Amino acid sequence: MTNLLITPIYFHYIFLDKLTHDAASHASLEFSDSDKYQQFKISIFLNFNRYLMNIILSLEGDGSDKLLNLLIPVMEKANEEETLKVLNSNLVLFDKIRSEFLEIFNNLNK
């Protein structure tokens, strides 16, 4: 599975827009050029999903398989609300994962 790109958070999700905005704010970045914003958003999209998947795949026992089995149907539908419900209800610290990602991003930009 390590050769596959799995992105529970899709590019068009509002969650990603908010995460991108927060990352830009933490780094004191302002984007007047929409192309540069899109490039930044792509970077956040790829890096957050990779970070999230690393956490999911490191769940103990068959936790990662169970979570992926719950995520796949909602990912196939590209249903943001249901995807976030699955993540929030099965990753007890999903909000913390988001915060940690922003903290890591912020520390890289110092």
C-alpha positions in Angstrom: 0.0 0.0 0.0 2.9 2.4 0.4 3.1 2.9 -3.3 -0.4 4.3 -3.5 -1.5 7.8 -3.0 -4.6 7.9 -0.8 -6.1 11.2 -0.2 -9.0 11.2 2.3 -9.1 15.0 2.1 -9.9 16.0 -1.4 -8.7 19.1 -3.2 -12.1 20.7 -3.4 -13.0 20.2 0.3 -13.7 23.3 2.4 -11.6 21.6 5.1 -8.5 21.9 2.8 -9.3 25.5 2.0 -9.4 26.4 5.7 -6.2 24.4 6.4 -4.5 26.1 3.5 -5.6 29.5 4.8 -4.4 28.7 8.3 -1.0 27.4 7.1 -0.6 30.6 5.0 -1.5 32.7 8.1 0.9 30.9 10.3 3.7 31.5 7.8 2.6 35.1 7.2 2.0 34.4 3.5 -0.3 36.5 1.4 -1.2 35.4 -2.1 -2.2 38.0 -4.5 -1.4 35.7 -7.4 -4.0 32.9 -7.7 -1.4 30.5 -9.4 0.9 30.8 -6.4 -2.0 30.2 -4.0 -3.0 27.1 -6.0 0.6 25.8 -5.9 0.6 26.3 -2.1 -2.7 24.6 -1.8 -1.4 21.6 -3.8 1.5 21.4 -1.4 -0.7 21.5 1.6 -3.1 18.9 0.0 -0.3 16.4 -0.7 1.6 16.9 2.6 -1.5 16.8 4.9 -2.9 13.7 3.2 0.5 12.0 3.5 0.8 13.0 7.2 -2.8 11.8 7.8 -2.2 8.5 6.0 1.0 7.9 7.9 -1.0 8.2 11.1 -3.8 6.0 9.8 -1.4 3.3 8.7 0.4 3.4 12.0 -2.8 2.5 14.0 -2.4 -0.6 16.2 -3.7 -3.9 15.2 -6.2 -3.9 12.4 -7.2 -0.3 13.2 -5.9 1.0 9.9 -7.7 -1.6 7.8 -11.0 -0.9 9.7 -10.7 2.8 9.2 -9.8 2.5 5.5 -12.8 0.3 5.0 -15.0 3.0 6.5 -13.3 5.7 4.5 -13.3 4.1 1.1 -17.1 4.4 0.5 -17.3 8.0 1.5 -14.1 8.8 -0.5 -15.7 7.2 -3.6 -18.6 9.5 -3.2 -16.3 12.5 -2.5 -18.5 13.3 0.4 -16.7 15.8 2.6 -19.2 15.8 5.5 -19.2 12.0 5.8 -15.4 11.8 5.4 -14.9 14.2 8.2 -17.5 12.3 10.4 -15.6 9.0 9.8 -12.2 10.7 10.6 -13.6 12.5 13.7 -15.3 9.4 15.1 -12.5 7.0 14.4 -9.4 9.1 15.0 -10.1 10.4 18.5 -7.5 13.1 18.0 -8.3 14.2 14.4 -8.4 17.9 15.4 -5.1 17.4 17.1 -3.7 15.9 13.9 -4.7 19.1 12.1 -3.1 21.2 14.8 0.1 19.1 14.8 0.4 19.4 11.0 0.1 23.2 11.2 2.7 23.3 14.0 5.1 21.2 11.9 4.5 23.4 9.0 5.1 26.5 11.1 8.3 25.1 12.5 9.6 24.4 9.0 9.1 28.0 8.0 11.1 29.5 10.9 
